[in-house]
């Protein structure tokens, strides 16, 4: 009788990726997250995550989107923003009159 394969935990995989790419220790990542080393070790072993604020701290510190960190997929809003950032630069525009209005407009990126 075959034993069922354990489902790969995306969050655990992403945490390991962060550790490897940033050359930090598990203890250092736990400190960034604001959790104990044993909690981080449980996450790395595929344990469930209950502290979403800790996940947010990790995502902000290592510039990893929250949804991508947890699920392995970008949310639609972030995905669209990333596509815009690849294709366009932002240019600041101001309008002065009775009111001052500041905005940013998209300018196509120039090929290098």
Order of alpha helices (4+ residues) and beta strands (2+ residues): alpha-alpha-alpha-alpha-alpha-alpha-beta-beta
